[in-house]
């Protein structure tokens, strides 16, 4: 499974995934201008909270269900 982030701003960002217990299970630094694709195939099935923090300190959160 892959997560694709679409944002054409040329800014650095970081993305973290948290499991249901609040433990960070994945973290990556990305550049938003290159349409990053994040491979989460190694993570077990379950519900994850995705937190995207952009350099201008805007934080976006979304829940992702991996089957």
C-alpha positions in Angstrom: 0.0 0.0 0.0 1.2 3.5 -0.8 0.2 6.9 0.4 0.4 9.7 -2.2 0.7 13.3 -1.1 -0.3 16.0 -3.6 0.8 19.5 -3.0 2.8 21.6 -5.5 4.5 23.9 -3.0 8.3 23.6 -2.9 8.5 23.2 0.9 10.0 20.6 3.2 7.7 18.6 5.3 7.7 15.6 7.6 5.1 12.8 7.8 4.6 10.5 10.7 2.3 7.5 11.1 1.0 6.5 14.5 -0.7 3.3 15.5 -3.8 3.2 17.7 -1.7 3.2 20.9 -0.1 6.5 19.8 3.2 5.0 19.1 5.1 6.4 16.1 5.6 3.6 13.6 6.9 5.5 10.6 8.5 8.9 10.0 10.0 10.4 6.8 11.1 13.9 5.7 9.8 14.9 2.3 9.7 17.7 -0.2 6.1 18.5 -1.1 7.0 19.6 -4.7 7.9 16.2 -5.9 4.6 14.5 -5.2 6.0 12.0 -2.7 4.7 8.5 -2.5 5.1 6.7 0.8 5.3 2.9 0.8 3.7 1.5 3.9 3.4 -2.1 2.7 5.7 -3.3 5.5 3.4 -2.1 8.2 0.8 -4.5 9.7 -2.9 -4.2 8.9 -4.7 -1.7 11.1 -5.8 1.9 11.6 -3.2 4.6 11.5 -3.1 8.3 12.1 -1.1 10.2 9.5 0.3 13.6 10.6 1.9 15.8 8.0 3.8 18.8 9.2 4.8 21.4 6.6 7.7 23.8 7.1 5.3 26.7 7.7 4.0 24.7 10.7 0.6 23.7 9.2 -0.4 20.3 10.4 -2.7 18.0 8.6 -4.1 14.8 10.1 -5.9 11.9 8.5 -6.8 8.4 9.4 -5.8 5.6 7.1 -7.0 2.0 7.3 -4.6 -0.5 5.9 -6.2 -3.8 4.9 
